[in-house]
Amino acid sequence: MAVVHPTEERTRAQQARAERDRRLLEGCRRGDSRAWADLLADYERLVFSIPLRHGLSREDAADVVQLTFTELLQGLDALRDDERLVGWLATVARRQSWRLLERRRRETAVEELPEVAEPDPAETWTRDEWLYDGLLSLDERCRELITALYLSTESPAYADVARRLGRPIGSIGPTRARCLQRLRAALGD
């Protein structure tokens, strides 16, 4: 009887997992509800554990699971490497957890703010006009990016902004930094 080295055994298990993921994702792309149920059964607990490790409640963790699998369902055709499904799910769950934590932090910070008087409409108008003039001084690429990131009603993820503007996702952060620097200069800090 041949002895199987633990590394070989682990490699075989990873290959079998990758093949199962590929088959499940293919089934999901075809609309096979059984494949979707199997995929959920395989990874729901993993995704649920990630927000818990970040200190979120079980209710929040359930929300992260729902958001993560919704994002998977919406992006099934865009998923490039089926064998990396586990990493993709973990990354999305981490990002969703961070967003939820950040939202909770902001909500807590707002709740702790002292009450302030309503701003003077003239001051608000002057500030808005000042910002608008600063934005107009930027080139179109910066103006589009700043507007998409900070002036839209939702707080979009970099991936959403990159897709909407037709730019690589890795360029959004560095371009944002350069554009904000130009805006500060235009506004005179």
C-alpha positions in Angstrom: 0.0 0.0 0.0 1.4 3.4 -1.0 1.7 6.1 1.6 0.2 9.4 0.6 2.1 12.4 1.8 0.0 15.0 3.7 0.9 17.7 1.2 -0.4 15.5 -1.7 -3.5 14.7 0.2 -4.1 18.5 0.8 -3.5 19.2 -2.8 -6.0 16.6 -4.0 -8.6 18.0 -1.6 -8.0 21.5 -2.9 -8.3 20.3 -6.4 -11.5 18.4 -5.6 -12.9 21.5 -3.9 -12.0 23.7 -6.9 -13.7 21.3 -9.3 -16.8 21.2 -7.1 -16.9 25.0 -7.0 -16.5 25.2 -10.8 -19.4 22.8 -11.3 -21.6 24.6 -8.8 -20.9 28.0 -10.3 -21.6 26.7 -13.8 -24.9 25.3 -12.5 -25.7 28.7 -10.9 -25.0 30.5 -14.1 -27.5 28.1 -15.8 -30.1 28.9 -13.2 -29.9 25.5 -11.4 -31.5 26.2 -8.0 -29.9 23.0 -6.6 -26.4 24.2 -7.4 -27.2 27.5 -5.7 -28.5 25.7 -2.6 -25.4 23.5 -2.5 -23.1 26.5 -2.9 -24.9 28.2 0.0 -24.7 25.1 2.1 -20.9 24.9 1.4 -20.0 28.5 2.2 -22.7 30.1 4.3 -21.1 29.3 7.6 -17.7 30.5 6.4 -19.2 33.9 5.3 -21.2 34.1 8.5 -18.1 33.7 10.6 -16.2 36.6 9.1 -18.4 39.5 10.4 -18.6 37.7 13.8 -14.7 37.8 13.9 -14.9 41.5 13.2 -17.1 41.9 16.3 -20.5 42.3 14.6 -23.7 40.8 16.0 -25.4 37.7 14.6 -28.1 39.9 13.0 -25.4 42.0 11.3 -23.6 38.9 10.3 -26.8 37.6 8.7 -27.0 40.9 6.8 -23.4 40.5 5.6 -24.1 36.9 4.4 -27.1 38.2 2.4 -25.2 41.1 0.9 -22.2 38.8 0.0 -24.3 36.2 -1.7 -26.4 38.8 -3.4 -23.2 40.3 -4.8 -22.1 36.9 -5.9 -25.4 36.2 -7.7 -25.3 39.6 -9.4 -21.7 39.1 -10.5 -21.7 35.4 -11.4 -20.8 36.1 -15.0 -18.1 38.5 -14.1 -16.3 36.1 -11.7 -13.0 35.4 -13.5 -11.6 32.5 -11.6 -14.0 29.9 -10.3 -11.3 28.2 -8.4 -10.9 31.2 -6.2 -14.5 31.4 -5.0 -13.5 30.9 -1.3 -11.1 33.9 -1.4 -13.6 36.0 -3.3 -16.4 35.3 -0.8 -14.1 36.0 2.1 -12.9 39.3 0.6 -16.5 40.5 -0.1 -17.6 39.4 3.4 -14.7 41.3 4.9 -15.5 44.4 2.9 -19.1 44.3 3.7 -18.2 43.9 7.4 -15.9 46.9 7.3 -18.7 49.0 5.6 -21.2 48.0 8.3 -18.7 48.7 11.0 -17.9 52.1 9.5 -21.6 52.9 9.1 -22.2 51.9 12.8 -19.2 54.1 13.8 -20.6 57.1 11.9 -24.1 56.6 13.3 -22.6 56.5 16.8 -20.6 59.6 16.2 -23.6 61.5 14.9 -25.7 60.4 17.9 -23.0 61.8 20.2 -22.8 65.2 18.5 -24.2 68.1 20.4 -27.2 69.8 18.9 -26.3 72.7 16.7 -28.4 75.4 15.2 -29.6 75.1 11.6 -27.0 76.6 9.3 -27.6 80.0 7.8 -28.9 79.4 4.2 -26.7 82.2 2.9 -23.6 80.5 4.4 -24.7 77.2 3.0 -25.2 78.7 -0.5 -21.9 80.5 -0.3 -20.1 77.3 0.7 -21.8 75.3 -2.0 -20.9 77.9 -4.6 -17.3 77.9 -3.4 -17.1 74.1 -3.7 -18.8 74.1 -7.1 -16.3 76.7 -8.4 -13.5 74.5 -7.1 -14.9 71.4 -8.8 -15.3 73.4 -12.1 -11.6 74.2 -11.9 -10.7 70.5 -12.0 -10.4 68.4 -15.2 -13.4 66.3 -16.2 -11.8 63.0 -14.9 -11.3 64.5 -11.4 -14.7 66.2 -11.4 -16.5 62.9 -12.3 -14.6 60.9 -9.7 -15.1 63.4 -6.9 -18.8 63.7 -7.7 -19.2 59.9 -7.9 -17.4 59.3 -4.6 -18.6 62.2 -2.4 -21.6 63.9 -4.0 -23.9 61.0 -4.9 -26.7 60.0 -2.6 -25.3 56.6 -1.9 -21.8 55.8 -0.7 -20.6 53.5 -3.6 -17.8 51.0 -3.4 -14.7 51.7 -5.5 -15.7 48.7 -7.7 -19.0 50.4 -8.5 -17.4 53.8 -9.2 -14.7 52.1 -11.4 -17.4 50.2 -13.4 -19.6 53.3 -13.8 -16.6 55.5 -14.9 -15.0 52.8 -17.0 -11.7 52.9 -15.0 -9.6 50.2 -13.4 -10.5 49.7 -9.8 -6.9 49.9 -8.7 -6.7 53.5 -10.1 -9.6 54.9 -8.1 -7.7 55.4 -4.7 -4.6 57.0 -6.2 -6.6 59.1 -8.6 -8.9 60.2 -5.7 -5.9 61.3 -3.7 -4.5 63.4 -6.6 -7.9 64.9 -7.3 -8.5 65.9 -3.7 -5.1 67.5 -3.6 -6.0 69.5 -6.7 -9.3 70.5 -5.2 -7.7 71.6 -2.0 -5.2 73.7 -4.0 -8.1 75.2 -6.1 -10.0 76.0 -2.9 -7.0 77.5 -1.2 -7.1 74.8 1.6 
